[in-house]
């Protein structure tokens, strides 16, 4: 049992909470009172917390900033990841609860009972502030009850306060049908509140080693979708629009006012940085173009998603996507690469996934046809196993055998939903195959390669998996492998700079290509991948 909440416990809480949400994902989705994508709360919470766990995993060895404790740093990573990956109302609100935790606990020398109570209070305040029109009987009521109970405990005993908060949240969840008539008519409790209860129970388990016994939520009565009401907002709006936005607070204030005039279910939340920060924007509208245009005026929108509610209104909650629905799941070894894939509309999984993790990602797309891009020969076997498992679930999965993220970018660029799925997979495979790839890294040990012997620390340039060049200087070796690749022809060079890439590497390579290969286009991105300062693709 823990007396204080440390960084390791934060990581265990995130992992345990995600596991609990995955176990109950289907039943939480079934609690929704309107069968549309915005109402798939279990799926949305899983996707949100998956992003939080990815942020923690990608930053495992990073030391906290000077003004932050180790546990505060872990909480900030968790909150930032949740913000960037948040889906739907409940996911966005959860990201703000986690941000409140991080803000309250970042500088606290130790996290005991009173500190946990303060974190729940800050998380509640951030959640309410995020919603344009707060509604009781939702996740907001549940987190508020947890915070009030924790404060009433007035104790430094972390275990006692965590138990009180979780128990109060469960009682508040049971009261949600009394607060929100639509829940009473459907015979269910609030789906977002149920998800929060699972997370608080996971926190209790991490702190005490005990798993709280909670009754399962009541199954809702089966009724036609047209007889139910939407979980949030008016059914007078036909589209859900969501995007990330890089902008300053003043521009976002104007954006809030513009979006409030266009629709409802408006949630705009930021990462708390001064100056230009990242914001998650969610709204229901009829004029999609006006909503996106408002984002363009405010700053730089990215990862834009638009969902038409009518496309899912006839499907039962918890069912897979429409028969013709399709999606892409891509394995990404770095944060920057993950952003590139997400901007292409793909579901992203961190490097080296298990069969279960990759299968969860396939199921989370809720599509009937899914293409998987493994981006690594070792992951291809996992992807093939997932395709077999998914078939038993009624989902058709096709694996495009990409061996590098640059090949996946080429494949995603030619996706066309107007083609037959099978033809689209063939086109993606052809585009990936037409993209030659290379990698640059440092040798970890002495070895004999096809390019000669190498020693630890030597710079290795691998083309299509084979060592072609051995050098002493990273930039020189990168330049040499670019020349070698372009010597075989090519019109487009894609550069993905890794986490350990020296500053200015992309600029120097771009300048070299402009001088030596003037008719070749260069696209350069911060990939953030470990171990490989440069990933290179030539098409």
Number of C-alpha atoms within 10 A of each C-alpha: 12 14 15 19 22 19 16 11 17 22 21 18 23 22 18 19 27 25 18 17 27 21 13 19 22 17 22 28 24 24 30 28 28 27 28 25 24 26 27 31 32 29 28 26 33 28 27 26 29 29 24 29 25 22 23 25 14 18 14 12 8 11 12 15 10 7 9 18 20 20 25 28 24 27 28 26 24 28 30 25 23 31 29 24 27 31 30 25 28 28 25 28 30 29 33 29 28 28 29 26 27 25 19 22 25 23 16 14 15 16 23 21 24 19 24 27 29 19 25 27 24 22 27 29 18 21 27 20 16 21 19 15 14 14 15 14 23 26 28 23 23 29 31 23 23 29 27 19 22 29 21 13 17 13 17 17 17 24 23 18 27 26 22 20 29 28 20 22 29 24 14 26 28 19 18 24 20 14 15 16 13 20 24 16 15 21 16 22 29 29 29 29 26 27 26 26 27 23 21 23 28 27 26 25 21 23 23 18 13 13 12 16 7 11 7 9 16 12 14 18 11 10 11 11 17 11 10 16 19 17 25 18 16 14 14 11 18 17 21 24 23 27 23 25 26 19 21 18 19 11 15 23 12 13 21 20 11 15 24 18 10 18 21 21 22 24 26 25 24 26 20 16 11 8 10 17 14 23 24 24 27 27 25 31 25 16 14 19 11 14 22 20 12 19 25 16 14 21 19 13 22 20 19 16 15 13 17 19 20 13 15 19 15 14 15 17 23 23 17 20 22 15 10 11 16 19 19 25 26 27 28 30 24 22 21 19 24 23 19 20 23 20 15 17 16 22 21 27 22 21 18 17 16 13 18 13 16 26 19 18 22 29 19 21 21 21 21 22 24 24 24 28 32 30 23 18 13 11 22 19 15 19 27 19 15 23 23 14 17 20 11 9 11 11 22 19 25 21 20 25 23 27 22 27 29 25 30 27 23 23 25 21 13 16 18 14 12 8 11 11 20 12 13 18 22 15 19 27 22 16 20 28 19 16 23 21 24 24 23 26 24 20 16 12 10 12 11 10 14 9 14 11 11 20 15 11 14 19 23 28 29 20 19 13 13 14 18 17 21 23 17 12 11 22 20 13 19 28 16 16 21 21 16 14 19 19 10 9 12 18 12 16 23 21 24 26 28 25 18 14 22 13 9 11 18 22 11 14 20 20 13 15 20 14 10 10 16 10 12 17 16 18 12 16 14 19 26 23 24 17 15 20 23 28 23 26 27 25 22
